[in-house]
Amino acid sequence: MIDELVDAGHPVKDCRLLGVSSFGYFQYKHQPLSPTAMRRQCGPRG
C-alpha cells in the first residue's frame, strides 16, 4: 500500500500516516527479496 502511495506521487514522509517511518520504508525497499517473494514474482511453475 505504501509503495502505491509513493508511486502515485505522495512524499515518503506521508508514510507516517500509516505508522511507518521514512527510514523504515527505505530499509524495506532496499532489502533483498525473500525466497517466497522470488517464487511469487516468477509465477507458477509448469
Residue pairs with C-beta under 8 A, 6 or more apart in sequence:
1 18
2 15
2 18
2 20
2 25
5 14
5 15
6 12
6 15
6 25
12 22
12 25
12 26
13 22
15 21
15 22
15 24
15 25
16 22
33 41
